[in-house]
Amino acid sequence: MLKKPASLTRRIKEIFLLSIIGIGLLWMIPPSGAQTIHSGLPLDVDTTAHYLFYLHGRIIEEQGIRPRSERFGIYEYEQILQTFAKAGFVVISEARPKGTRVGAYARKIVQQIDSLINAGVPPAHITVVGASKGAAIAVWVSHLLNQPEARFVLIAICNPRTLAAWKQQGVRLRGRVLSIHEASDPIGNSCRELFSASRGNGLTAYQEIELHTGLAHGVLYRPLPEWVNPTIEWAKHGRLSSKP
């Protein structure tokens, strides 16, 4: 049997390895229109892009980026981020450390948003989406930022305890705010009271959606179209095309 020259054998191996690497790189290329995910502000700010801050629930502080609730299952944090990136947003989201203080973290997000605006990003291209504890942070960001065209989506946060605390602290929503809550969720209820208190204090527009998935607080654990689709529409247009 004729033996292949050593140089030819090496060349075949090199071609094979390059093919494998190339296939791997193809998997890494985001779909057309997709954007990127960052844990902080990107180094290069595209002033034409739409930026979405996603503020997760408390369980990620306690268990890490793929936590499991005995009742609700796995919190698909990374899937949620990927869903928004595929929708065309530059996604900014950090897995917060355990025991993060709401007010302090809200001020950090406000500083990041101010940096984007100072770099030339229109406030209408910036959305803060908060879920559960993340929504409590988003409420404070809305209050502190005071940008009439910035967008906010609050998921599963308003209840008698949080509403009473915000009333005592004089918190007011400002900007364009969408509230989403699940009818079966005892933790996140309607934000009507907060909307009412915020009218005439910088609240540019507001709407509320009540979902009926039967998932209670677990509705925010996965990127369900029931809350993802209106969130994307609100982020891109600052309103919903039809009243829920």
N, C-alpha and C positions, 0 to 999 in steps of 0.2 A: 504494500500500500504506500502510495506517495505521501510524504509528510508535507504539511503546509509550512512555508517559511515562517520563522519566528516573528518577523516583522509583519507579515500578513495576519498572523494570529492575533498579535497585539492590536492591529488596526481594526479587526473585526470586533474585538472586545471593546475598543474605544467607541466604535459606532453604536454598539449595543447599549453601552452606558449612557451615551449622549441621547439616544432615543428614549431611554427610561426617564432621564432628567427632563427631556422635553415634554413628555407626557405629563410628568408631575407639575411642570410649570403651567401647562394648559389648564390643569385643575385649579391652579391658584389664580388664574385670570378671572376677575369678577365679571358677571354678566353685563351686557351693554346697559349703560345708565346707572349701574351700581356705584356706590361710593365706599368710603373706608370707615373703619371703626378705630377710635382713639380713646385712650384712658385720660387724656388731657387735651389741651388745645393743640391742633396740628402746627408743625413748624411753619409750613407755607399756608397762608390763609387765602383761599379763593373767594373773592368778594362776590362772585356770582352764584356760589353754592348755597344750598339750604342746610342749616346746621340744626341737629336735633340732640338735645341733652336728655339722656334717659336716666332717671333716678329710681333705683330698684327698691324693693321691700326690705324690711328689717332682717328677714331670715338669711339673706346673703351676708350681712355683717356677722351673723352668728355661726354660719356653717361653710361659707365659701361660695364659689361661683356656680356650683351645681347642687344646691341644697335639696334635701327631701323633707317634706312635711308628711307626718303620719296620715293626716287627713286629706291633703290636697295633692300629694305626689311631688314630683321633681319640679322645681322652679327653673324653667328653661331660659335662663338669663341670656346665654350666648345666642340661642335661636331668636330671641326677641331682638337683640342688637342686629343680627344678620338680616332679619326681616326688614328693618328700617333702612339698613344700608342698601339692600336690593331695591328698595323703593326710591332710591336716589338721594338719600340724606347723608351728609357727613355726620356720623354718629359719635357723640362724646359721652362716655360712661365709665365710671370708675367703681370697682368693687370696694365700697367704703369699709374702713376698719370698724371693729366692734365698738359699740358705744358712741358712735359719731353723734355729736350734738347738732340738732336741727338748725338752730340759728347760725352757728359758726359755719356749717357747711353751706348754708344758703348764701352767706356773704362770699364764700369762695366762688360759687357759681356766678354770682353777680359780677365779681371781678373778671371772670373769664368772659362773660357776655359783654361787659364794657370793653374788654380788649378786642373782641371781634368787631364791635361797633366802631371803635376808634381806628381799626384797620380798614374800615370802609364797608363792612357787611351791613346791609339794611336790617333794622330791627324786625321787619316783616319776614326776614329769612331765618329767624331764630325761634326755635320752639323748645320748651321745657316740658317733658313728659314725666310725670311722677306717679309711682304706684305705691299705695299704702304709706309707709314712712317716707318713701321718696316723694309722695304727693304732699305730705306735710312740709317737706323742704321746698317743694315747688310753690306752695302757697306763700311762704316767706320770700322766695325769690321774686314772685309777682309783686308782693308788697314793697320790697326794698328797691327793685329795679325801676319801677314806675316808668315803663316804656309803653305808650299806648298801642303800638303795633306789634309788639312781641307777643308770641302765642304760647299758651299754656294748656296742658291737658292733665286734669286731676283724676286719678283712678282710685276709687275705693278708700276715701279718707274721711269724709264728713260724718260725724256722729255727735251726740250730745256733749261728750267730753271735749272733743277737739273744738267744736263750735263755741262752747263756753270759754275755753282758754283763749281762743282768738278774739272773742268779744272783749274779754278783760284786757287783753294786750293791745287792743285797737288795730288789729290786723285788717287790712282791706285788700281785696283783689284788684289788680291793675293790669291793663292790657286786654287781650282777647282770650277768653278763658272758656274751655270746654270741660264739663264735669261728666264722668262716666261712672255709674255704679250698678251693681247687680242686685236685683230685687230680693234675692235670698241671702244676701250678705248682712250679717248683724253688725259688722265693723264699719263698712263703708256705705253710708246712706246718702240722701239728697243733700246738695250744697245750697239749696234755695235760700236758707237763712243768711249764709255768707254772701251770696249774690245780692240779696236785698240790702244788706248793710253796706255793700261796696258801691252801690249805684251813686253816681255823682262824685265819686272819689277816685276817678281814673280808670274805671272799668269801661272799656271801649265797646266790647261785645261779649255776650255769654250765651251758652246753650247747655242743656243737660240731657243725657241719654240714660234711660233705665233699661238694663239688659234683663233677659229672662232665660238664662242658661241653666239655672239650677245648681251652679257650681259654687255658690257662696263666695268667700274670699279667694277661692282657688281660681277664679276667673282670670286673675292677673298672672297666673303661673305659666301660661303658654301664650304664644302670639296668635290668639284667636281672631278671626276676621271680624267678629262682632265688635271688638274694641279697636283693633288695629286699623281697619279701614276708615272709620270716622276720625281717628287720630291723624292719619296721613292726610285726609281731606282738610282737616282743620289746620294742620301745619302748613299746607301748601296754599290754602285760600283764606284762612282766617274765619271761615264760616262753613256750615254744612249746606249742601245743595237743597236738601229738603228737611223740614222740621221733623225730628223724630217723634 
